[in-house]
Amino acid sequence: MDSALSDPHNGSVEAGGPTNGTTRPPSTPEGIALAYGSLLLMALLPIFFGALRSVRCARGKNASDMPETITSRDAARFPIIASCTLLGLYLFFKIFSQEYINLLLSMYFFVLGILALSHTISPFMNKFFPANFPNRQYQLLFTQGSGENKEEIINYEFDTKDLVCLGLSSIVGVWYLLRKHWIANNLFGLAFSLNGVELLHLNNVSTGCILLGGLFIYDIFWVFGTNVMVTVAKSFEAPIKLVFPQDLLEKGLEADNFAMLGLGDIVIPGIFIALLLRFDISLKKNTHTYFYTSFAAYIFGLGLTIFIMHIFKHAQPALLYLVPACIGFPVLVALAKGEVTEMFSYESSAEILPHTPRLTHFPTVSGSPASLADSMQQKLAGPRRRRPQNPSAIYEESNPKDPAAVTESKEGTEASTSKGLEKKEK
């Protein structure tokens, strides 16, 4: 995982472009300010919109768009897995030809980028389709096993509009594959970031603290302790980072002196900020205090990262500044409002379960899996009949077509009640 913010200022070898020993003219202050401001804005967009979409995702009923919940065990193992992956990539680039590795990775991220970008633009593109657009529904279903042991592997539902979005995304994919242009790279990077914030859900605040704390140490070690992070970031020709040229004003769209921000610096704090938004909504106070606090903390942390990187002219582990800000600011607000207990006892996954009945085993009956799921959902949503509490109600329920008998039973009940009262008075 690339999680460092790198500055190619004054022709440093940490530039995103050529490293053949040639020096570049210093970037202008305007170009530097434009690059840093653009990176900051591009980092904020997927966090803001991804957090909003994560709320709708948690409340949705479409199995193909269900979020992946990160548990505390997953959070504790994630820095170790990320470290092994990073070191493995570093060794691959040292041992094997960089050209062939990047060709393989480019094809892999070409497919992933098209799917991610299609999923990102789909809600926006739906507004441009006419009302009479012929929209057909499709379902891609892969199962494993048979009979009672049949389980879903892939269950993806889509329609004709999604196919149109997929075609538009494929144009961007071909552009990236042929040119490796920084704009195409950023479109894929933004799509990956937004999808990550939307679909990766932390189950509680404690898990978020474990994940961010582990990656806090991970980022510091691999950036300051070794040159592994920066080397992989420069060698890895894949949309795992956002880049913006500092010489854009001088060279236009063909500029090549890039500053870059790893997607890990967006997605990891972003899923924690999205969790706080869902916590805000669970309080039912019509305020988003913790979301706006953590969002402002992210702006502060990333701005501090850029400032220190510019002063010291060295790549910075952005999580070194983002993690304390994104955790510390909301906790201080919770302490001031006396809601620390509510914050750490909030369970995000508890809101998802009642809305998302799933079929893990398919019964051996005729019909498609989609129709079976619909019938199960109707049964779960159907009203339950309450048991009657008195004899007359039982009789009425068992003989609904005999009104005379029901009337006679009621009169007998009233008569016996009046006789009992007369005896009590005597």
ZAMARMI-898650 format. One record per residue (C-alpha): chain; y, z, x; residue number from 0. Coordinates in steps of 0.5 Angstrom, whole numbers. Each point is the difference from the previous one (the first is absolute). Layout:
# residues N
<node cadena="A" v="Y" w="Z" u="X" num="NUM"/>
...
This chain:
# residues 426
<node cadena="A" v="0" w="0" u="0" num="0"/>
<node cadena="A" v="7" w="-2" u="3" num="1"/>
<node cadena="A" v="4" w="6" u="-2" num="2"/>
<node cadena="A" v="6" w="-1" u="6" num="3"/>
<node cadena="A" v="7" w="-2" u="-1" num="4"/>
<node cadena="A" v="1" w="-5" u="6" num="5"/>
<node cadena="A" v="7" w="-2" u="3" num="6"/>
<node cadena="A" v="0" w="-7" u="4" num="7"/>
<node cadena="A" v="8" w="2" u="2" num="8"/>
<node cadena="A" v="2" w="-4" u="6" num="9"/>
<node cadena="A" v="-6" w="-4" u="2" num="10"/>
<node cadena="A" v="-5" w="6" u="0" num="11"/>
<node cadena="A" v="-7" w="-2" u="1" num="12"/>
<node cadena="A" v="-1" w="4" u="-7" num="13"/>
<node cadena="A" v="3" w="-6" u="-3" num="14"/>
<node cadena="A" v="-4" w="-3" u="-5" num="15"/>
<node cadena="A" v="1" w="-7" u="3" num="16"/>
<node cadena="A" v="-2" w="-3" u="7" num="17"/>
<node cadena="A" v="-2" w="5" u="5" num="18"/>
<node cadena="A" v="0" w="-5" u="6" num="19"/>
<node cadena="A" v="5" w="4" u="4" num="20"/>
<node cadena="A" v="6" w="-4" u="-2" num="21"/>
<node cadena="A" v="6" w="4" u="-2" num="22"/>
<node cadena="A" v="4" w="-1" u="-6" num="23"/>
<node cadena="A" v="8" w="1" u="-1" num="24"/>
<node cadena="A" v="1" w="6" u="-4" num="25"/>
<node cadena="A" v="1" w="0" u="-7" num="26"/>
<node cadena="A" v="6" w="1" u="-3" num="27"/>
<node cadena="A" v="2" w="7" u="-4" num="28"/>
<node cadena="A" v="1" w="-4" u="-6" num="29"/>
<node cadena="A" v="-7" w="-3" u="1" num="30"/>
<node cadena="A" v="-3" w="7" u="1" num="31"/>
<node cadena="A" v="3" w="3" u="-6" num="32"/>
<node cadena="A" v="-3" w="-6" u="-4" num="33"/>
<node cadena="A" v="-7" w="1" u="2" num="34"/>
<node cadena="A" v="0" w="7" u="0" num="35"/>
<node cadena="A" v="3" w="0" u="-7" num="36"/>
<node cadena="A" v="-5" w="-5" u="-3" num="37"/>
<node cadena="A" v="-6" w="4" u="3" num="38"/>
<node cadena="A" v="3" w="6" u="-4" num="39"/>
<node cadena="A" v="1" w="-4" u="-6" num="40"/>
<node cadena="A" v="-7" w="-3" u="0" num="41"/>
<node cadena="A" v="-3" w="6" u="1" num="42"/>
<node cadena="A" v="3" w="3" u="-6" num="43"/>
<node cadena="A" v="-1" w="-5" u="-5" num="44"/>
<node cadena="A" v="-8" w="0" u="0" num="45"/>
<node cadena="A" v="0" w="8" u="0" num="46"/>
<node cadena="A" v="5" w="0" u="-6" num="47"/>
<node cadena="A" v="-3" w="-5" u="-4" num="48"/>
<node cadena="A" v="-7" w="2" u="2" num="49"/>
<node cadena="A" v="1" w="7" u="-2" num="50"/>
<node cadena="A" v="2" w="-2" u="-7" num="51"/>
<node cadena="A" v="-6" w="-5" u="-1" num="52"/>
<node cadena="A" v="-5" w="6" u="3" num="53"/>
<node cadena="A" v="2" w="3" u="-7" num="54"/>
<node cadena="A" v="-2" w="-5" u="-4" num="55"/>
<node cadena="A" v="-6" w="-1" u="4" num="56"/>
<node cadena="A" v="-2" w="7" u="-1" num="57"/>
<node cadena="A" v="1" w="-1" u="-8" num="58"/>
<node cadena="A" v="-3" w="-7" u="0" num="59"/>
<node cadena="A" v="-7" w="-2" u="-3" num="60"/>
<node cadena="A" v="-2" w="-6" u="4" num="61"/>
<node cadena="A" v="-6" w="2" u="4" num="62"/>
<node cadena="A" v="2" w="-6" u="5" num="63"/>
<node cadena="A" v="7" w="4" u="2" num="64"/>
<node cadena="A" v="-2" w="7" u="0" num="65"/>
<node cadena="A" v="2" w="4" u="6" num="66"/>
<node cadena="A" v="-4" w="2" u="6" num="67"/>
<node cadena="A" v="1" w="8" u="0" num="68"/>
<node cadena="A" v="1" w="3" u="7" num="69"/>
<node cadena="A" v="-4" w="7" u="1" num="70"/>
<node cadena="A" v="2" w="5" u="5" num="71"/>
<node cadena="A" v="-7" w="-2" u="4" num="72"/>
<node cadena="A" v="3" w="-7" u="0" num="73"/>
<node cadena="A" v="6" w="2" u="2" num="74"/>
<node cadena="A" v="-3" w="5" u="6" num="75"/>
<node cadena="A" v="-4" w="-6" u="3" num="76"/>
<node cadena="A" v="5" w="-6" u="-1" num="77"/>
<node cadena="A" v="4" w="2" u="7" num="78"/>
<node cadena="A" v="-7" w="0" u="3" num="79"/>
<node cadena="A" v="-2" w="-7" u="-3" num="80"/>
<node cadena="A" v="7" w="-3" u="1" num="81"/>
<node cadena="A" v="0" w="2" u="8" num="82"/>
<node cadena="A" v="-7" w="-3" u="1" num="83"/>
<node cadena="A" v="2" w="-6" u="-4" num="84"/>
<node cadena="A" v="6" w="-1" u="5" num="85"/>
<node cadena="A" v="-3" w="1" u="6" num="86"/>
<node cadena="A" v="-6" w="-5" u="-2" num="87"/>
<node cadena="A" v="6" w="-5" u="-1" num="88"/>
<node cadena="A" v="3" w="2" u="7" num="89"/>
<node cadena="A" v="-7" w="-1" u="3" num="90"/>
<node cadena="A" v="-1" w="-7" u="-3" num="91"/>
<node cadena="A" v="7" w="-2" u="2" num="92"/>
<node cadena="A" v="-2" w="2" u="7" num="93"/>
<node cadena="A" v="-7" w="-3" u="0" num="94"/>
<node cadena="A" v="0" w="-6" u="-4" num="95"/>
<node cadena="A" v="5" w="-6" u="-1" num="96"/>
<node cadena="A" v="6" w="2" u="-4" num="97"/>
<node cadena="A" v="0" w="-7" u="-3" num="98"/>
<node cadena="A" v="-6" w="0" u="-3" num="99"/>
<node cadena="A" v="0" w="7" u="-3" num="100"/>
<node cadena="A" v="7" w="-1" u="-3" num="101"/>
<node cadena="A" v="-3" w="-7" u="-3" num="102"/>
<node cadena="A" v="-5" w="5" u="-3" num="103"/>
<node cadena="A" v="5" w="5" u="-3" num="104"/>
<node cadena="A" v="4" w="-5" u="-2" num="105"/>
<node cadena="A" v="-5" w="-3" u="-5" num="106"/>
<node cadena="A" v="-2" w="7" u="-2" num="107"/>
<node cadena="A" v="7" w="2" u="-2" num="108"/>
<node cadena="A" v="2" w="-7" u="-3" num="109"/>
<node cadena="A" v="-5" w="1" u="-5" num="110"/>
<node cadena="A" v="2" w="8" u="-1" num="111"/>
<node cadena="A" v="7" w="-2" u="0" num="112"/>
<node cadena="A" v="0" w="-5" u="-5" num="113"/>
<node cadena="A" v="-4" w="5" u="-5" num="114"/>
<node cadena="A" v="5" w="5" u="2" num="115"/>
<node cadena="A" v="6" w="-4" u="-2" num="116"/>
<node cadena="A" v="-3" w="-3" u="-6" num="117"/>
<node cadena="A" v="-1" w="7" u="-3" num="118"/>
<node cadena="A" v="7" w="2" u="2" num="119"/>
<node cadena="A" v="4" w="-6" u="-3" num="120"/>
<node cadena="A" v="-4" w="0" u="-6" num="121"/>
<node cadena="A" v="4" w="5" u="-4" num="122"/>
<node cadena="A" v="6" w="-4" u="2" num="123"/>
<node cadena="A" v="-2" w="-7" u="-2" num="124"/>
<node cadena="A" v="-3" w="2" u="-7" num="125"/>
<node cadena="A" v="8" w="0" u="-2" num="126"/>
<node cadena="A" v="0" w="-7" u="2" num="127"/>
<node cadena="A" v="-5" w="-3" u="-4" num="128"/>
<node cadena="A" v="1" w="-3" u="-7" num="129"/>
<node cadena="A" v="-3" w="4" u="-6" num="130"/>
<node cadena="A" v="-4" w="-6" u="-2" num="131"/>
<node cadena="A" v="-3" w="-1" u="7" num="132"/>
<node cadena="A" v="-8" w="-1" u="-1" num="133"/>
<node cadena="A" v="-2" w="7" u="4" num="134"/>
<node cadena="A" v="-8" w="1" u="0" num="135"/>
<node cadena="A" v="-3" w="6" u="2" num="136"/>
<node cadena="A" v="-6" w="0" u="6" num="137"/>
<node cadena="A" v="-4" w="5" u="3" num="138"/>
<node cadena="A" v="-3" w="0" u="7" num="139"/>
<node cadena="A" v="-6" w="5" u="-1" num="140"/>
<node cadena="A" v="-6" w="1" u="6" num="141"/>
<node cadena="A" v="-5" w="6" u="-1" num="142"/>
<node cadena="A" v="-6" w="3" u="4" num="143"/>
<node cadena="A" v="-7" w="1" u="-3" num="144"/>
<node cadena="A" v="-2" w="-1" u="-7" num="145"/>
<node cadena="A" v="-2" w="4" u="-6" num="146"/>
<node cadena="A" v="3" w="8" u="0" num="147"/>
<node cadena="A" v="1" w="-1" u="8" num="148"/>
<node cadena="A" v="5" w="-6" u="-1" num="149"/>
<node cadena="A" v="7" w="2" u="3" num="150"/>
<node cadena="A" v="6" w="-3" u="1" num="151"/>
<node cadena="A" v="2" w="-3" u="6" num="152"/>
<node cadena="A" v="6" w="-4" u="-2" num="153"/>
<node cadena="A" v="4" w="0" u="-7" num="154"/>
<node cadena="A" v="6" w="-4" u="1" num="155"/>
<node cadena="A" v="4" w="-3" u="-7" num="156"/>
<node cadena="A" v="5" w="-5" u="1" num="157"/>
<node cadena="A" v="3" w="-6" u="-4" num="158"/>
<node cadena="A" v="3" w="-6" u="0" num="159"/>
<node cadena="A" v="7" w="3" u="2" num="160"/>
<node cadena="A" v="-3" w="3" u="6" num="161"/>
<node cadena="A" v="-3" w="-6" u="2" num="162"/>
<node cadena="A" v="7" w="-3" u="1" num="163"/>
<node cadena="A" v="2" w="6" u="4" num="164"/>
<node cadena="A" v="-6" w="-1" u="4" num="165"/>
<node cadena="A" v="2" w="-8" u="1" num="166"/>
<node cadena="A" v="7" w="2" u="2" num="167"/>
<node cadena="A" v="-2" w="6" u="5" num="168"/>
<node cadena="A" v="-5" w="-5" u="3" num="169"/>
<node cadena="A" v="6" w="-5" u="2" num="170"/>
<node cadena="A" v="3" w="6" u="4" num="171"/>
<node cadena="A" v="-7" w="1" u="3" num="172"/>
<node cadena="A" v="0" w="-7" u="3" num="173"/>
<node cadena="A" v="7" w="1" u="2" num="174"/>
<node cadena="A" v="-2" w="6" u="4" num="175"/>
<node cadena="A" v="-6" w="-3" u="3" num="176"/>
<node cadena="A" v="3" w="-6" u="3" num="177"/>
<node cadena="A" v="7" w="3" u="2" num="178"/>
<node cadena="A" v="-1" w="7" u="1" num="179"/>
<node cadena="A" v="7" w="1" u="-3" num="180"/>
<node cadena="A" v="3" w="7" u="0" num="181"/>
<node cadena="A" v="2" w="-1" u="-7" num="182"/>
<node cadena="A" v="-7" w="-2" u="-2" num="183"/>
<node cadena="A" v="-2" w="6" u="4" num="184"/>
<node cadena="A" v="5" w="5" u="-4" num="185"/>
<node cadena="A" v="-2" w="-3" u="-7" num="186"/>
<node cadena="A" v="-7" w="2" u="2" num="187"/>
<node cadena="A" v="2" w="6" u="3" num="188"/>
<node cadena="A" v="4" w="2" u="-6" num="189"/>
<node cadena="A" v="-6" w="-1" u="-5" num="190"/>
<node cadena="A" v="-5" w="4" u="4" num="191"/>
<node cadena="A" v="5" w="6" u="0" num="192"/>
<node cadena="A" v="1" w="-1" u="-7" num="193"/>
<node cadena="A" v="-7" w="0" u="-2" num="194"/>
<node cadena="A" v="-2" w="6" u="5" num="195"/>
<node cadena="A" v="5" w="4" u="-4" num="196"/>
<node cadena="A" v="-2" w="-2" u="-7" num="197"/>
<node cadena="A" v="-7" w="0" u="1" num="198"/>
<node cadena="A" v="-1" w="6" u="5" num="199"/>
<node cadena="A" v="0" w="7" u="-3" num="200"/>
<node cadena="A" v="0" w="7" u="3" num="201"/>
<node cadena="A" v="-3" w="5" u="-5" num="202"/>
<node cadena="A" v="5" w="5" u="2" num="203"/>
<node cadena="A" v="5" w="3" u="4" num="204"/>
<node cadena="A" v="-4" w="3" u="5" num="205"/>
<node cadena="A" v="-4" w="-6" u="2" num="206"/>
<node cadena="A" v="6" w="-4" u="1" num="207"/>
<node cadena="A" v="2" w="6" u="5" num="208"/>
<node cadena="A" v="-6" w="-1" u="3" num="209"/>
<node cadena="A" v="0" w="-7" u="1" num="210"/>
<node cadena="A" v="7" w="0" u="2" num="211"/>
<node cadena="A" v="-1" w="5" u="5" num="212"/>
<node cadena="A" v="-6" w="-3" u="3" num="213"/>
<node cadena="A" v="4" w="-7" u="1" num="214"/>
<node cadena="A" v="6" w="4" u="3" num="215"/>
<node cadena="A" v="-5" w="2" u="6" num="216"/>
<node cadena="A" v="-3" w="-7" u="0" num="217"/>
<node cadena="A" v="7" w="-4" u="0" num="218"/>
<node cadena="A" v="3" w="5" u="6" num="219"/>
<node cadena="A" v="-7" w="-1" u="4" num="220"/>
<node cadena="A" v="-1" w="-7" u="0" num="221"/>
<node cadena="A" v="8" w="-2" u="1" num="222"/>
<node cadena="A" v="2" w="5" u="5" num="223"/>
<node cadena="A" v="-7" w="2" u="3" num="224"/>
<node cadena="A" v="-2" w="-7" u="1" num="225"/>
<node cadena="A" v="2" w="-8" u="0" num="226"/>
<node cadena="A" v="-5" w="-1" u="-5" num="227"/>
<node cadena="A" v="4" w="0" u="-7" num="228"/>
<node cadena="A" v="6" w="-5" u="3" num="229"/>
<node cadena="A" v="-5" w="-5" u="4" num="230"/>
<node cadena="A" v="-4" w="-1" u="-7" num="231"/>
<node cadena="A" v="6" w="0" u="-4" num="232"/>
<node cadena="A" v="2" w="-6" u="5" num="233"/>
<node cadena="A" v="-6" w="-3" u="0" num="234"/>
<node cadena="A" v="-3" w="0" u="-7" num="235"/>
<node cadena="A" v="3" w="-6" u="-3" num="236"/>
<node cadena="A" v="-1" w="2" u="-7" num="237"/>
<node cadena="A" v="4" w="3" u="-6" num="238"/>
<node cadena="A" v="-1" w="7" u="2" num="239"/>
<node cadena="A" v="8" w="1" u="1" num="240"/>
<node cadena="A" v="6" w="-2" u="-2" num="241"/>
<node cadena="A" v="5" w="-4" u="5" num="242"/>
<node cadena="A" v="7" w="-2" u="0" num="243"/>
<node cadena="A" v="4" w="-4" u="5" num="244"/>
<node cadena="A" v="5" w="3" u="4" num="245"/>
<node cadena="A" v="3" w="-7" u="2" num="246"/>
<node cadena="A" v="0" w="-2" u="-7" num="247"/>
<node cadena="A" v="8" w="-1" u="0" num="248"/>
<node cadena="A" v="-1" w="-5" u="6" num="249"/>
<node cadena="A" v="-7" w="-4" u="-1" num="250"/>
<node cadena="A" v="0" w="1" u="-7" num="251"/>
<node cadena="A" v="-7" w="-1" u="-3" num="252"/>
<node cadena="A" v="-3" w="-2" u="6" num="253"/>
<node cadena="A" v="2" w="7" u="4" num="254"/>
<node cadena="A" v="-6" w="3" u="4" num="255"/>
<node cadena="A" v="3" w="7" u="2" num="256"/>
<node cadena="A" v="-3" w="5" u="-5" num="257"/>
<node cadena="A" v="0" w="7" u="-2" num="258"/>
<node cadena="A" v="-6" w="2" u="-3" num="259"/>
<node cadena="A" v="-2" w="6" u="-5" num="260"/>
<node cadena="A" v="-8" w="1" u="-1" num="261"/>
<node cadena="A" v="-2" w="0" u="-7" num="262"/>
<node cadena="A" v="-3" w="7" u="1" num="263"/>
<node cadena="A" v="7" w="3" u="0" num="264"/>
<node cadena="A" v="1" w="-3" u="-7" num="265"/>
<node cadena="A" v="-7" w="1" u="-3" num="266"/>
<node cadena="A" v="-2" w="7" u="2" num="267"/>
<node cadena="A" v="7" w="4" u="-2" num="268"/>
<node cadena="A" v="0" w="-5" u="-6" num="269"/>
<node cadena="A" v="-6" w="3" u="-3" num="270"/>
<node cadena="A" v="2" w="7" u="1" num="271"/>
<node cadena="A" v="7" w="-2" u="-4" num="272"/>
<node cadena="A" v="-4" w="-3" u="-5" num="273"/>
<node cadena="A" v="-4" w="6" u="-1" num="274"/>
<node cadena="A" v="7" w="4" u="-1" num="275"/>
<node cadena="A" v="2" w="-5" u="-5" num="276"/>
<node cadena="A" v="-6" w="1" u="-4" num="277"/>
<node cadena="A" v="1" w="8" u="1" num="278"/>
<node cadena="A" v="7" w="-1" u="-3" num="279"/>
<node cadena="A" v="-3" w="-3" u="-6" num="280"/>
<node cadena="A" v="-5" w="5" u="-1" num="281"/>
<node cadena="A" v="5" w="5" u="-1" num="282"/>
<node cadena="A" v="3" w="-3" u="-6" num="283"/>
<node cadena="A" v="7" w="2" u="2" num="284"/>
<node cadena="A" v="3" w="-8" u="0" num="285"/>
<node cadena="A" v="2" w="1" u="7" num="286"/>
<node cadena="A" v="-2" w="-3" u="6" num="287"/>
<node cadena="A" v="2" w="5" u="5" num="288"/>
<node cadena="A" v="-5" w="0" u="5" num="289"/>
<node cadena="A" v="-1" w="-7" u="0" num="290"/>
<node cadena="A" v="7" w="-1" u="2" num="291"/>
<node cadena="A" v="0" w="5" u="5" num="292"/>
<node cadena="A" v="-6" w="-2" u="4" num="293"/>
<node cadena="A" v="3" w="-7" u="-1" num="294"/>
<node cadena="A" v="7" w="2" u="3" num="295"/>
<node cadena="A" v="-4" w="4" u="5" num="296"/>
<node cadena="A" v="-4" w="-7" u="2" num="297"/>
<node cadena="A" v="7" w="-3" u="1" num="298"/>
<node cadena="A" v="2" w="5" u="5" num="299"/>
<node cadena="A" v="-6" w="0" u="4" num="300"/>
<node cadena="A" v="0" w="-7" u="1" num="301"/>
<node cadena="A" v="7" w="0" u="1" num="302"/>
<node cadena="A" v="-1" w="5" u="6" num="303"/>
<node cadena="A" v="-6" w="-4" u="3" num="304"/>
<node cadena="A" v="4" w="-6" u="0" num="305"/>
<node cadena="A" v="6" w="4" u="3" num="306"/>
<node cadena="A" v="-4" w="3" u="6" num="307"/>
<node cadena="A" v="-4" w="-6" u="1" num="308"/>
<node cadena="A" v="7" w="-4" u="1" num="309"/>
<node cadena="A" v="3" w="6" u="5" num="310"/>
<node cadena="A" v="-7" w="1" u="4" num="311"/>
<node cadena="A" v="-2" w="-8" u="0" num="312"/>
<node cadena="A" v="-7" w="2" u="-1" num="313"/>
<node cadena="A" v="-5" w="-1" u="-6" num="314"/>
<node cadena="A" v="0" w="6" u="-4" num="315"/>
<node cadena="A" v="-6" w="3" u="-5" num="316"/>
<node cadena="A" v="4" w="0" u="-6" num="317"/>
<node cadena="A" v="-5" w="5" u="-3" num="318"/>
<node cadena="A" v="3" w="5" u="5" num="319"/>
<node cadena="A" v="6" w="0" u="-4" num="320"/>
<node cadena="A" v="-2" w="-2" u="-7" num="321"/>
<node cadena="A" v="-6" w="5" u="-1" num="322"/>
<node cadena="A" v="5" w="6" u="1" num="323"/>
<node cadena="A" v="5" w="-3" u="-5" num="324"/>
<node cadena="A" v="-5" w="-2" u="-5" num="325"/>
<node cadena="A" v="-3" w="6" u="-1" num="326"/>
<node cadena="A" v="5" w="5" u="2" num="327"/>
<node cadena="A" v="6" w="-2" u="-5" num="328"/>
<node cadena="A" v="-5" w="0" u="-6" num="329"/>
<node cadena="A" v="-3" w="7" u="2" num="330"/>
<node cadena="A" v="7" w="3" u="1" num="331"/>
<node cadena="A" v="2" w="-3" u="-7" num="332"/>
<node cadena="A" v="-6" w="3" u="-3" num="333"/>
<node cadena="A" v="2" w="7" u="3" num="334"/>
<node cadena="A" v="7" w="0" u="-3" num="335"/>
<node cadena="A" v="-3" w="-2" u="-7" num="336"/>
<node cadena="A" v="-6" w="5" u="1" num="337"/>
<node cadena="A" v="-5" w="-6" u="-2" num="338"/>
<node cadena="A" v="-4" w="1" u="7" num="339"/>
<node cadena="A" v="-6" w="2" u="-4" num="340"/>
<node cadena="A" v="0" w="-5" u="-5" num="341"/>
<node cadena="A" v="1" w="-6" u="6" num="342"/>
<node cadena="A" v="-6" w="2" u="3" num="343"/>
<node cadena="A" v="-4" w="1" u="-6" num="344"/>
<node cadena="A" v="1" w="-6" u="-3" num="345"/>
<node cadena="A" v="-6" w="-5" u="0" num="346"/>
<node cadena="A" v="2" w="-7" u="0" num="347"/>
<node cadena="A" v="-7" w="-3" u="-2" num="348"/>
<node cadena="A" v="0" w="5" u="-6" num="349"/>
<node cadena="A" v="5" w="-5" u="-3" num="350"/>
<node cadena="A" v="-4" w="-6" u="1" num="351"/>
<node cadena="A" v="-7" w="2" u="-3" num="352"/>
<node cadena="A" v="1" w="1" u="-7" num="353"/>
<node cadena="A" v="3" w="-7" u="0" num="354"/>
<node cadena="A" v="-5" w="-4" u="4" num="355"/>
<node cadena="A" v="-7" w="0" u="-3" num="356"/>
<node cadena="A" v="-5" w="-4" u="5" num="357"/>
<node cadena="A" v="-7" w="-2" u="-1" num="358"/>
<node cadena="A" v="-4" w="1" u="6" num="359"/>
<node cadena="A" v="-7" w="-1" u="-3" num="360"/>
<node cadena="A" v="-1" w="-6" u="-5" num="361"/>
<node cadena="A" v="-5" w="1" u="-5" num="362"/>
<node cadena="A" v="-5" w="-6" u="-1" num="363"/>
<node cadena="A" v="3" w="-3" u="-7" num="364"/>
<node cadena="A" v="3" w="-6" u="-1" num="365"/>
<node cadena="A" v="7" w="-2" u="1" num="366"/>
<node cadena="A" v="5" w="-1" u="5" num="367"/>
<node cadena="A" v="2" w="7" u="4" num="368"/>
<node cadena="A" v="7" w="-1" u="-2" num="369"/>
<node cadena="A" v="-2" w="0" u="-8" num="370"/>
<node cadena="A" v="-4" w="6" u="2" num="371"/>
<node cadena="A" v="6" w="4" u="3" num="372"/>
<node cadena="A" v="4" w="-2" u="-6" num="373"/>
<node cadena="A" v="-5" w="3" u="-5" num="374"/>
<node cadena="A" v="-1" w="6" u="5" num="375"/>
<node cadena="A" v="8" w="1" u="0" num="376"/>
<node cadena="A" v="0" w="-1" u="-8" num="377"/>
<node cadena="A" v="-5" w="6" u="-1" num="378"/>
<node cadena="A" v="3" w="4" u="5" num="379"/>
<node cadena="A" v="7" w="-1" u="-4" num="380"/>
<node cadena="A" v="-3" w="1" u="-7" num="381"/>
<node cadena="A" v="2" w="6" u="-4" num="382"/>
<node cadena="A" v="-5" w="6" u="0" num="383"/>
<node cadena="A" v="-2" w="2" u="-7" num="384"/>
<node cadena="A" v="1" w="8" u="-1" num="385"/>
<node cadena="A" v="-6" w="4" u="-3" num="386"/>
<node cadena="A" v="2" w="3" u="-7" num="387"/>
<node cadena="A" v="1" w="7" u="0" num="388"/>
<node cadena="A" v="-2" w="2" u="-8" num="389"/>
<node cadena="A" v="-5" w="-2" u="-4" num="390"/>
<node cadena="A" v="4" w="-4" u="-5" num="391"/>
<node cadena="A" v="2" w="-5" u="6" num="392"/>
<node cadena="A" v="-7" w="0" u="2" num="393"/>
<node cadena="A" v="-2" w="-2" u="-7" num="394"/>
<node cadena="A" v="6" w="-5" u="-1" num="395"/>
<node cadena="A" v="-2" w="-3" u="7" num="396"/>
<node cadena="A" v="-7" w="-1" u="-2" num="397"/>
<node cadena="A" v="1" w="-3" u="-7" num="398"/>
<node cadena="A" v="7" w="-4" u="0" num="399"/>
<node cadena="A" v="-2" w="-4" u="-6" num="400"/>
<node cadena="A" v="-1" w="6" u="-5" num="401"/>
<node cadena="A" v="6" w="2" u="-2" num="402"/>
<node cadena="A" v="-2" w="4" u="-6" num="403"/>
<node cadena="A" v="-5" w="4" u="4" num="404"/>
<node cadena="A" v="6" w="2" u="5" num="405"/>
<node cadena="A" v="4" w="2" u="-6" num="406"/>
<node cadena="A" v="-5" w="4" u="-3" num="407"/>
<node cadena="A" v="-2" w="3" u="7" num="408"/>
<node cadena="A" v="8" w="2" u="1" num="409"/>
<node cadena="A" v="0" w="3" u="-7" num="410"/>
<node cadena="A" v="-6" w="4" u="1" num="411"/>
<node cadena="A" v="3" w="3" u="7" num="412"/>
<node cadena="A" v="6" w="2" u="-4" num="413"/>
<node cadena="A" v="-4" w="3" u="-5" num="414"/>
<node cadena="A" v="-4" w="4" u="4" num="415"/>
<node cadena="A" v="6" w="2" u="4" num="416"/>
<node cadena="A" v="4" w="3" u="-6" num="417"/>
<node cadena="A" v="-6" w="4" u="-2" num="418"/>
<node cadena="A" v="0" w="3" u="7" num="419"/>
<node cadena="A" v="7" w="2" u="-1" num="420"/>
<node cadena="A" v="-1" w="3" u="-7" num="421"/>
<node cadena="A" v="-6" w="4" u="3" num="422"/>
<node cadena="A" v="5" w="3" u="5" num="423"/>
<node cadena="A" v="5" w="2" u="-5" num="424"/>
<node cadena="A" v="-5" w="4" u="-4" num="425"/>
